[in-house]
Amino acid sequence: MKQKTVAILQSNYIPWKGYFNIIKESDLFIFHDDLQYTKQDWRNRNKIKTSHGIQWLTIPCGTNEHRKICDVMIVDDGWQKTHWNNIYNAYHQAPYFRSYAPFFEQVYLHIRWHNLSALNQYVIQYLAREFLDITTRFDDSRIYNLKENKEKRVLELLTAVHATKYISGPAAKSYIHEDLFTKRGITIHWMNYSHYKQYPQFYPPFEHAVSIIDLLFHVGPKAKDYI
């Protein structure tokens, strides 16, 4: 049987390059948004680099934690123009800003977003396919009617898509039991983010842990070489 490499992650707001690295290494990437929403996490916020240091861009989603990520609605649309203005001020002088600005202007100024998951998934898939030349297939966990919870839920989903290899971020080592995956014929590949090269970036010192847009605006088509 041909090996099938699968990654499963919640959708994040304009994620960092490591997120796209996981997508790139997978044959199938599954958005896992039918999980509980968590505040002060990456689902609705990320960081950009500015002349005043690191700045958070946060989508207002309310304080209710008793809902799934896929059910999080965005009530106030004032954030969209604010985020675009912040991005513009931070990056409009970057070498490739004009190359990508039309897409982001569409996202922030011409589309009214009501659902957080819909926004995140749309942006992630577009950036991966159109700007990073990633050919990975995307899927959504909601179509599988999963019954299990936590680690068993991941195994249930991997089994449903006939995965033979599972890519996971290193943080999951604290709760993943590899023997359970091995028994299902699934090997685990732990991501290692320590090898990333630096690129020309405004406002030193260099910072890796910022949104992918920082990489795109600075190096353009070469961005794929840095993930």
For each residue, the residues with C-beta under 8 A, 3 or more apart:
1: 162 164
2:
3: 164 165
4: 27 28 161 162 163 164 165
5: 25 26 27 28 163 164 165 166 167 189
6: 26 27 28 29 30 158 161 163 165 166 167
7: 22 23 25 26 28 29 30 166 167 168
8: 29 30 32 141 154 157 158 166
9: 12 19 22 29 30 31 32 169
10: 31 32 33 35 42 43 69
11: 31 33 43 69 116 117 120 121 124
12: 9 15 19 42 43 46 120 124
13: 42 43 44 45 46 57 59 116 119 120 123
14: 46 57 123 211 212 213
15: 12 18 19 20 42 46 124 211 212
16: 19 46 208 209 210 211 212
17: 20 21 196 208 212 215 223 226 227
18: 15 21 22 169 191 193 196 227
19: 9 12 15 16 22 23 124 212
20: 15 17 23 24 124 127 128 132 134 212 227
21: 17 18 24 25 191 193 227
22: 7 9 18 19 25 26 29 167 169 191
23: 7 19 20 26 29 124 128 134 136
24: 20 21 128 132 134 136 224 227
25: 5 7 21 22 167 189 191
26: 5 6 7 22 23 29 136 167
27: 4 5 6 136 137
28: 4 5 6 7 136 137 138 139 161 163
29: 6 7 8 9 22 23 26 136 137 138 139
30: 6 7 8 9 138 139 140 141 157 161
31: 9 10 11 117 121 138 139 140 141
32: 8 9 10 35 141 157
33: 10 11 68 69 70 117 120 121 140 141 142
34: 68 69 70 141 142 146
35: 10 32 68 69
36: 65 66 67 68 69
37: 43 61 64 65 67 68 69 71 72
38: 41 43 65
39: 63 65
40: 45
41: 38 44 45
42: 10 12 13 15 45 46
43: 10 11 12 13 37 38 61 69 72 116 120
44: 13 41 58 59 61 72 116
45: 13 40 41 42 56 57 58 59
46: 12 13 14 15 16 42 56 57 210 211
47: 54 55 56 57 209 210 211
48: 54 55 57 86 87 90 91 210 211 213 214
49: 53 54 55 90 201 202 203 207 210 214
50: 53 54 55 86 89 90 203
51: 90 202 203
52: 55
53: 49 50 203
54: 47 48 49 50 207 210
55: 47 48 49 50 52 86 90
56: 45 46 47
57: 13 14 45 46 47 48 83 86 87 211
58: 44 45 79
59: 13 44 45 74 79 83 116 119
60: 74 75 76 79
61: 37 43 44 72 73 74 116
62: 72 75
63: 39
64: 37 67
65: 36 37 38 39
66: 36
67: 36 37 64 71 72
68: 33 34 35 36 37 71 72
69: 10 11 33 34 35 36 37 43 72 116 117
70: 33 34 115 117 142
71: 37 67 68
72: 37 43 44 61 62 67 68 69 115 116 117
73: 61 114 115 116
74: 59 60 61 77 79 113 114 115 116 119
75: 60 62
76: 60 79
77: 74 80 112 113
78: 81 82
79: 58 59 60 74 76 82 83
80: 77 83 84 108 109 112 113
81: 78 84 85 108 109
82: 78 79 85 86
83: 57 59 79 80 86 87 108
84: 80 81 87 88 104 105 108 109
85: 81 82 88 89
86: 48 50 55 57 82 83 89 90
87: 48 57 83 84 90 91 104 108 213
88: 84 85 91 92 101
89: 50 85 86 92
90: 48 49 50 51 55 86 87 202
91: 48 87 88 94 97 202 213 214 217
92: 88 89 97
93: 97 202
94: 91 97 202 217 218
95: 217 218 219 220
96: 99 100 216 217 218 219 220 221
97: 91 92 93 94 100 101 217
98: 101
99: 96 220
100: 96 97 103 104 131 213 216 217
101: 88 97 98 104 105
102: 105 106
103: 100 106 107 126 130
104: 84 87 100 101 107 108 213
105: 84 101 102 108 109 110
106: 102 103 109 110 111
107: 103 104 110 111 119 122 123
108: 80 81 83 84 87 104 105 111
109: 80 81 84 105 106
110: 105 106 107
111: 106 107 108
112: 77 80
113: 74 77 80 116 118 119
114: 73 74 118
115: 70 72 73 74 118 119
116: 11 13 43 44 59 61 69 72 73 74 113 119 120
117: 11 31 33 69 70 72 120 121
118: 113 114 115 121 122
119: 13 59 74 107 113 115 116 122 123
120: 11 12 13 33 43 116 117 123 124
121: 11 31 33 117 118 124 125 138 140
122: 107 118 119 125 126
123: 13 14 107 119 120 126 127
124: 11 12 15 19 20 23 120 121 127 128
125: 121 122 128 129 138
126: 103 122 123 129 130 131
127: 20 123 124 130 131 132 212 216
128: 20 23 24 124 125 131 132 134 136
129: 125 126 132 133 134 135
130: 103 126 127
131: 100 126 127 128 216 223
132: 20 24 127 128 129 223 224 227
133: 129 224
134: 20 23 24 128 129 224
135: 129
136: 23 24 26 27 28 29 128
137: 27 28 29
138: 28 29 30 31 121 125
139: 28 29 30 31 143 161
140: 30 31 33 121 143
141: 8 30 31 32 33 34 144 146 157
142: 33 34 70
143: 139 140
144: 141 156 157 160
145:
146: 34 141 153 156 157 160
147: 156
148: 152 153 155 156
149: 152 153
150: 153 154 175
151: 154 155 175 176 177 180
152: 148 149 155 156
153: 146 148 149 150 156 157
154: 8 150 151 157 158 166
155: 148 151 152 158 159 180 181 184 186
156: 144 146 147 148 152 153 159 160
157: 8 30 32 141 144 146 153 154 160 161
158: 6 8 154 155 161 163 166 181 184 186
159: 155 156 162 163 184
160: 144 146 156 157
161: 4 6 28 30 139 157 158
162: 1 4 159
163: 4 5 6 28 158 159 166 186
164: 1 3 4 5 185 186 187
165: 3 4 5 6 186 187 188 189
166: 5 6 7 8 154 158 163 181 186 187 188 189
167: 5 6 7 22 25 26 188 189 191
168: 7 172 176 188 189 190 191
169: 9 18 22 172 190 191
170: 173 190 191 192 193
171: 174
172: 168 169 175 176
173: 170 176 190
174: 171
175: 150 151 172
176: 151 168 172 173 181 188
177: 151 180 181
178: 181 182 188
179: 182 183
180: 151 155 177 183 184
181: 155 158 166 176 177 178 184 186 187 188
182: 178 179 185 186 187
183: 179 180
184: 155 158 159 180 181
185: 164 182
186: 155 158 163 164 165 166 181 182
187: 164 165 166 181 182
188: 165 166 167 168 176 178 181
189: 5 25 165 166 167 168
190: 168 169 170 173
191: 18 21 22 25 167 168 169 170
192: 170 195
193: 18 21 170 196 208
194:
195: 192
196: 17 18 193 208 226 227
197: 226
198: 201 206 208
199: 215 218 219 222 226
200: 218 219
201: 49 198 204 206 207 214 218
202: 49 51 90 91 93 94 218
203: 49 50 51 53
204: 201
205:
206: 198 201
207: 49 54 201 210
208: 16 17 193 196 198
209: 16 47
210: 16 46 47 48 49 54 207 214
211: 14 15 16 46 47 48 57 214
212: 14 15 16 17 19 20 127 215 216 223
213: 14 48 87 91 100 104 216 217
214: 48 49 91 201 210 211 217 218
215: 17 199 212 218 219 223 226 227
216: 96 100 127 131 212 213 219 220 223
217: 91 94 95 96 97 100 213 214 220
218: 94 95 96 199 200 201 202 214 215
219: 95 96 199 200 215 216 222 223 225 226
220: 95 96 99 216 217 223
221: 96 224
222: 199 219 225 226
223: 17 131 132 212 215 216 219 220 226 227
224: 24 132 133 134 221 227
225: 219 222
226: 17 196 197 199 215 219 222 223
227: 17 18 20 21 24 132 196 215 223 224
